[in-house]
């Protein structure tokens, strides 16, 4: 479950996991608190073991999402580096051509 925007939980357990994921990954404390307030009543329907399992699952999903984001950033950085090297190579080729022209004159 990568995209939480269109995900609809099928039961209270899934709703709590989703709420916890959103709370853990919220950009502000206010947003995190809002998520926690929404799932507060729902979480009361879970057993202690279900709630513990939901918390661990939410943490794991957040870790996976963060790792995916780090991987995407590494890929973007690698692409930028390849593009930079390609440009340098082209600049060198052009410089070399210009030098050869000068040498012929």
BALUM-920938 format. One record per atom (N, C-alpha, C): residue in one letter; x, y, z. Coordinates in steps of 0.2 Angstrom, whole numbers, plus 5000, padded with zeros to 4 digits. Example, Ala and Ser with C-alpha at 12.3 -4.5 7.8 and 13.67 -1.06 7.14 Angstrom:
// residues 2
A506649725039
A506249785039
A506649845039
S506449895035
S506849955036
S506450005039
***
This chain:
// residues 105
X500449945000
X500050005000
X500450065000
X500650094994
X501150144994
X500750214994
X500250224991
X499850284990
X499250284995
X499250325000
X498750325005
X498150365003
X498250404998
X497750454996
X497150424994
X497150364990
X496550334987
X496450264991
X496750254996
X496650195000
X496150195004
X495650145004
X495050145009
X495150085013
X495250095020
X495350035024
X494649995024
X494749935024
X494249885024
X493949875031
X494349885036
X494049875043
X494449925048
X494249915054
X494549965060
X495249955060
X495549895060
X496249885061
X496649925055
X496349915049
X496749945043
X496650025044
X496050045047
X495950115048
X496450145053
X496550105058
X497050125063
X497750125060
X497950075057
X498650075053
X498750135049
X498250155045
X498250205040
X498350275044
X497950285049
X497950345053
X498650355057
X498850295059
X499550295062
X500050315057
X500050285051
X500550305046
X500550375044
X499850405044
X499850475042
X500050515048
X499950495054
X500150535060
X500950535060
X501250475059
X501950475060
X502350515054
X501950515048
X502350545043
X502050625042
X501650645046
X501350715045
X501950765046
X501850815042
X502350865042
X502350915048
X501850915051
X501750965057
X501450925063
X501550955068
X501250925074
X500450925074
X500250985072
X499550995071
X499250935067
X499550925061
X499250875057
X499250805060
X499850795064
X499950725067
X499350715072
X499250775076
X498750775081
X498050765079
X497950795073
X497250785069
X497150705068
X497650675065
X497650605063
X497550565069
X497850575075
X497750535081
X497050545084
X496850605083
X496150625086
X495650585082
X495750575075
X495250535071
X495250465073
X495850435074
X495850365075
X495750345083
X495750395087
X495650385094
X495050335096
X494450355093
X493950305095
X493950245091
X494150245085
X494250175081
X494750135085
X495250155088
X495750115091
X495550085097
X494950105100
X494750075106
X494350015104
X494250005098
X493849935096
X494349885095
X495049895095
X495549845094
X495749815101
X495949755101
X496249725107
X496949755108
X497249745113
X497949775115
X498449745110
X498349675108
X498849645104
X498749675096
X498149685095
X497949715088
X498249785088
X498149825093
X498449895093
X499249895093
X499549845096
X500249845096
X500449825089
X500149775086
X500249755079
X500149805074
X499649845075
X499549905071
X500049955071
X500249965077
X500850015078
X501449995075
X501649935075
X502249905072
X502149905065
X501549885062
X501449895055
X501549965052
X501250015056
X501250085054
X502050105054
X502350085059
X503050105059
X503450075053
X503350015052
X503649985046
X503450015039
X502850035038
X502650065032
X502950135032
X503050165037
X503350235037
X504150225035
X504450175038
X505150165036
X505250145029
X504750105026
X504850085019
X504750145015
X504250185017
X504150245013
X504750295013
X505050295019
X505650345019
X506150315015
X506250245015
X506750215011
X506650225004
X506050215002
X505850234995
X506050304993
X505850354997
X506050424996
X506750434995
X507150394999
X507850404999
X508150374993
X507850314991
X508050284984
X507950334978
X507350364978
X507150404973
X507650464973
X507850494978
X508250544979
X508950524976
X509150464978
X509850444975
X509750434968
X509250414965
X509150404958
X509150474954
X508850524957
X508850584955
X509550614955
X509950604960
X510650634961
X511050594956
X510950534955
X511350494950
X511250524943
X510550534941
X510450564935
X510750634934
X510650674939
X510950744938
X511750734937
X512050684940
X512750674939
X512950654932
X512550604930
X512650584923
X512550634918
X512050674919
X511850734914
X512450784914
X512750794920
X513250844921
X513950814917
X514050754918
X514650724915
X514550724907
X513950704905
X513750704898
X513850774895
X513650824899
X513750894896
X514550914896
X514950894901
X515650904901
X515950874895
X515750814894
X516050774888
X515850804882
X515250834881
X515150874875
X515550934874
X515650974880
X516051034880
X516751014878
X516950964881
X517650944879
X517750924872
X517250884869
X517250874862
X517250934858
X516850984860
X516851044856
X517451084857
X517751084862
X518451114864
X518951084859
X518951014859
X519450984855
X519350994848
X518751004845
X518651024838
X518951094837
X518751134841
X519051204840
X519751204840
X520051164845
X520851164845
X521151134839
X520851084836
X521051054830
X520951104824
X520451144824
X520351194819
X520851254819
X521051274825
X521551324826
X522251294824
X522351234826
X523051204824
X523151194816
X522551184813
X522651184805
X522751254802
X522551304806
X522651374803
X523351394803
***
